[in-house]
Amino acid sequence: MEEASPRPDPARRQPRRRGAGPSPQAIEESRLGAPPEPEAPPPDRLPEPIEAGPGLVSLPVFLGFAGGLLAGVSLALLAFLAFYLLREDADGTATPGPLALPSPIATAASSSDVQPRTAAALIVHLGPDTDYAALGTLGRGEAVQIVGRNQEATWLAVRFPPGSTATGWVPLSGVSGVDDVQGLAVAFPTPLPLVPFFPTPAGGLNGAPPGSTPTPSPTPVGLPDLVVTALKRLADGRVAVIVSNEGATLAAPGSIRVRIADEAGAGGETVTVALPTFGLQARASLTLTTSVYTVTTSQTVVATVNPDGAIAEKSLANNTLQVTIDVP
C-alpha cells in the first residue's frame, strides 16, 4: 500500500526564490504609499536651538562656571603675592634692637676691690720714660687712678694731679694692686709742641754781610716762682704737699725743699726732693710727702717751699700755704 505524500502547509512561508518578484512587504508599502520626507526650513529661518537634555550643560552655564573659577584663582594668586610682599617688608623693617654702647676703658684691672697704690714714692713723668719731663711726685701708699699703659706694659698712665683729668706716667714696678696689665687700654703720651725752625737769611743776621760773625743777642733768663698749691692729710696721717712752678723753668741739677710743721713751728719736718732730669718746667708741679711728721689731731699745718731761700725766685711772698686739717 502506497503511503500518501504529505501536503504542504499553507501557513508555512516558502522561502523566496532567487530572481522572484517583490516581497509582499514591498508590495504593501507601494500600495499604501511611502512616508513623506521632512520639509527643509526656509533659507532665512535659523534652526531651532537644541534643548539640553539631562546629560548636557548649556553654554551660558559653562561660561559662568569657567569665569567664576578664573576669578577665584586670580584672587588666590593676588592674596599670595600680597602676603609675600608684606612679609618681606616686615623682615626688612624689623625694629632694631638696642644700640650696644661702647664698653668703658678699663682702669685698674685687679682681682679684688683693692685700689692700686704706689709701692714707693714715685716721680710722675710726662711720658712713659725717665727722659720725659717730670710733672710731680706721688708719695708711698697713695691711691692712683690708672687710665692706660704703654705698648710694652712697663709704664702706667695715671690721673695726675690726683682727681684731675690730666695724665702722667709712672713705672709699673712702683704700683701695687694691678694684676691684669695687658687688659688695660694702650695710651700714648701727649705730644709736645715743636719749636719752629727759621733758617738764617742769605744776607746774614741784622743785615751783616755773608761770612761775618754776627754779634749774639743776650738770651733773656727768667726766674722760677715756686708756689705751694695744695696741702692734704693722707689716710695714715702723713702730709702731702704739691709745689708748682709759676715762673721760668728751674734747671737741673738741684733739689727743692719744703718745711712742714704746725702753726707754732714745732715738731715739723723738712722734705727734700731732687729735681728731674729736665728740671721743673713752667706750670709743672711736684708732690712731696712727709715720712716722719704726721697729723693725728685737728690742727693748722703750715708748708713753706724754699724756706732757706737757696733758689732764686721771682717772689718769696707766695711760698707758704697754711691749711687747717680736721681729723675725725
C-alpha positions in Angstrom: 0.0 0.0 0.0 1.5 3.3 -1.0 2.0 5.9 1.5 0.4 9.2 0.8 2.8 12.2 0.4 2.4 14.9 2.9 0.5 18.0 1.9 2.2 21.3 2.1 1.3 23.6 5.0 -0.2 26.8 3.6 0.7 28.7 6.8 4.3 27.9 6.4 6.1 30.6 4.3 8.1 29.4 1.5 11.5 30.8 1.0 11.9 33.4 -1.6 13.4 32.1 -4.6 16.2 33.8 -6.4 15.0 36.1 -9.1 11.5 36.2 -7.7 9.4 39.4 -7.7 9.0 42.0 -5.0 8.2 40.9 -1.5 4.8 41.2 -0.1 6.1 43.9 2.3 7.3 45.9 -0.6 4.0 45.4 -2.4 2.1 46.6 0.7 4.3 49.7 1.0 3.8 50.6 -2.6 0.1 50.1 -2.2 -0.1 52.4 0.9 2.4 54.9 -0.3 5.9 55.9 1.0 6.1 58.3 4.1 6.6 61.9 3.2 10.2 63.4 3.6 10.6 66.2 6.1 10.4 69.7 4.7 13.7 71.8 4.7 13.5 75.1 6.6 13.4 78.2 4.6 16.8 79.9 4.0 16.0 83.0 6.2 14.9 80.9 9.2 17.5 79.8 11.8 17.3 76.3 13.1 15.6 75.8 16.4 18.1 75.5 19.4 18.6 72.1 20.7 17.3 71.9 24.3 19.7 70.4 26.8 18.9 67.1 28.0 19.6 65.6 31.3 23.2 64.7 30.2 24.2 68.0 28.6 25.3 71.5 30.0 24.2 74.7 28.3 26.8 77.2 27.0 25.8 80.0 29.5 26.2 77.7 32.5 29.6 76.6 31.2 30.8 80.1 30.6 29.6 81.2 34.1 31.4 78.3 35.8 34.6 79.0 33.9 34.6 82.7 34.7 34.0 82.0 38.4 36.8 79.5 38.5 39.2 82.0 36.8 38.2 84.8 39.2 38.8 82.5 42.2 42.3 81.5 41.0 43.2 85.2 40.3 42.1 86.3 43.8 44.1 83.5 45.4 47.2 84.4 43.5 46.8 88.1 44.5 46.4 87.2 48.1 49.6 85.1 48.0 51.6 87.9 46.4 50.3 90.4 48.9 51.2 88.1 51.8 54.7 87.5 50.4 55.4 91.2 49.8 54.2 92.2 53.3 56.4 89.6 54.9 59.4 90.9 53.1 58.6 94.4 54.2 58.2 93.2 57.8 61.6 91.5 57.6 63.3 94.5 56.1 61.9 97.0 58.5 62.2 95.0 61.7 62.5 97.0 64.8 66.2 97.4 65.6 67.5 96.2 68.9 69.0 98.5 71.4 72.3 100.0 70.4 75.4 98.5 72.0 77.2 101.1 73.9 81.0 101.0 73.8 82.5 99.5 76.9 84.4 102.0 79.1 88.1 101.9 79.1 89.4 99.5 81.7 91.1 101.4 84.5 92.7 99.2 87.2 92.5 95.5 86.4 92.7 93.9 89.7 91.3 90.6 91.1 90.0 92.3 94.2 88.3 95.6 95.1 91.6 97.0 96.5 92.5 100.2 94.7 96.0 100.3 93.2 98.5 102.3 95.2 102.1 103.3 94.9 104.6 100.9 96.5 107.1 103.7 97.0 107.5 107.4 96.4 107.3 108.0 92.6 108.2 110.7 90.2 105.4 111.3 87.7 106.7 112.0 84.2 105.1 113.5 81.1 105.6 110.2 79.1 106.4 106.6 79.7 110.2 107.1 80.2 112.5 108.9 82.6 113.6 111.0 79.7 110.3 112.8 79.7 109.8 115.9 81.9 108.7 115.3 85.5 105.3 116.6 86.5 105.5 115.9 90.2 105.7 113.1 92.7 103.4 110.7 94.4 104.1 109.6 98.0 104.3 106.0 99.1 100.9 104.4 99.6 98.9 106.9 97.6 95.9 105.6 95.6 96.2 106.1 91.8 93.6 106.1 89.1 95.0 104.1 86.2 93.7 105.0 82.7 96.1 103.0 80.5 99.5 101.6 79.8 102.2 101.9 77.2 102.6 99.3 74.4 105.3 97.4 76.3 103.2 97.3 79.5 106.1 98.7 81.6 104.6 102.1 82.4 101.1 103.1 83.6 99.2 106.3 82.7 97.5 107.7 85.8 95.4 110.8 86.6 97.8 113.5 87.8 97.4 115.6 89.8 95.0 113.1 91.6 91.4 113.8 90.9 92.0 115.9 87.8 91.6 115.0 84.1 95.4 115.4 83.3 97.6 112.4 82.7 101.0 111.5 84.0 103.2 108.3 83.7 104.7 106.1 86.5 106.6 102.9 86.2 104.6 99.7 86.6 107.1 98.4 89.1 106.2 101.2 91.5 102.5 100.4 91.7 100.9 97.6 93.6 97.4 96.1 93.2 97.5 95.8 89.4 97.1 92.2 88.2 96.0 92.2 84.6 98.2 94.8 83.0 97.5 93.5 79.5 93.8 94.2 80.0 94.4 97.9 80.2 94.0 100.1 77.2 97.1 101.3 75.4 97.6 105.0 75.9 100.1 107.4 74.3 101.8 110.5 75.8 100.7 113.9 74.9 102.9 115.2 72.1 104.8 118.4 72.9 104.6 121.4 70.5 107.6 121.6 68.2 109.7 124.7 68.2 109.6 126.3 64.7 112.9 126.4 62.8 113.8 129.6 60.9 116.8 129.3 58.6 119.4 132.1 58.5 118.7 134.5 55.6 121.3 134.7 52.8 122.3 138.3 53.8 123.1 137.2 57.3 121.6 138.4 60.6 120.8 142.0 61.1 122.0 142.8 57.6 125.5 141.6 58.2 127.4 140.5 55.1 127.8 136.8 54.4 130.7 135.2 56.1 130.8 137.7 59.0 130.2 136.7 62.6 127.0 138.4 63.9 127.0 139.7 67.5 124.9 137.3 69.5 121.9 138.9 71.3 121.7 138.3 75.0 119.3 135.5 75.9 116.7 136.6 78.5 116.9 134.4 81.5 113.7 134.2 83.7 113.4 133.1 87.3 111.3 130.3 88.6 108.5 131.0 91.0 107.7 128.2 93.4 104.3 128.1 95.0 102.7 125.7 97.4 99.3 125.0 95.7 97.9 122.2 97.9 98.3 120.5 101.3 96.4 117.5 102.4 96.5 114.8 105.1 96.8 111.2 103.9 95.0 108.2 105.4 98.0 107.2 107.5 98.4 110.7 108.9 101.3 111.8 106.8 101.1 115.2 104.9 101.4 115.6 101.2 102.3 119.0 99.6 102.0 120.0 96.0 104.5 122.6 94.7 104.2 124.1 91.3 106.4 126.4 89.3 104.6 129.6 88.1 107.7 131.1 86.6 110.5 130.0 84.2 112.0 126.5 84.2 114.0 125.6 87.2 117.0 123.9 85.7 118.6 120.8 87.0 120.6 119.6 88.8 119.3 120.6 92.1 116.6 119.9 94.7 113.5 121.5 96.2 113.0 121.7 100.0 109.7 122.1 101.8 109.3 122.8 105.5 106.1 121.2 107.0 105.1 121.9 110.6 102.3 123.0 112.8 101.3 126.6 113.3 103.8 127.0 116.2 106.6 125.6 114.1 107.1 122.7 116.5 107.5 119.0 115.6 107.9 119.7 111.8 109.8 118.0 109.1 111.8 119.3 106.1 111.2 117.2 102.9 113.7 117.3 100.1 113.2 116.0 96.6 115.7 116.0 93.7 114.8 117.8 90.5 114.0 115.7 87.5 116.5 115.4 84.6 114.8 118.3 82.7 114.3 120.4 85.8 111.0 121.7 86.9 109.4 123.3 83.9 106.9 126.2 83.9 103.4 125.1 85.0 104.8 121.8 86.2 104.3 120.5 89.8 105.9 118.2 92.3 104.3 116.3 95.2 106.3 115.9 98.4 105.2 113.7 101.3 106.4 113.6 104.8 107.8 110.3 106.1 108.0 111.2 109.9 105.7 114.1 110.5 102.1 113.0 110.9 98.9 114.8 111.9 96.8 112.8 114.5 94.6 115.6 115.8 92.9 118.6 114.3 95.4 121.4 113.8 96.7 124.0 111.4 99.6 122.9 109.3 102.0 125.3 107.5 104.1 124.3 104.5 106.8 126.6 103.1 108.8 125.8 99.9 112.4 127.0 99.6 112.4 128.0 103.3 116.1 128.9 103.3 116.0 130.9 100.0 118.6 128.7 98.3 116.7 129.1 95.0 116.5 132.4 93.3 112.8 133.2 92.6 110.6 136.0 91.3 108.9 136.2 94.6 109.1 134.6 98.0 105.7 136.0 99.1 103.7 133.1 97.8 106.0 130.3 99.1 103.8 129.5 102.2 100.4 127.8 102.5 98.5 127.4 105.7 95.7 124.8 106.0 93.6 123.7 108.9 93.2 119.9 108.9 90.2 118.3 110.7 90.9 114.8 112.0 87.7 112.8 112.7 
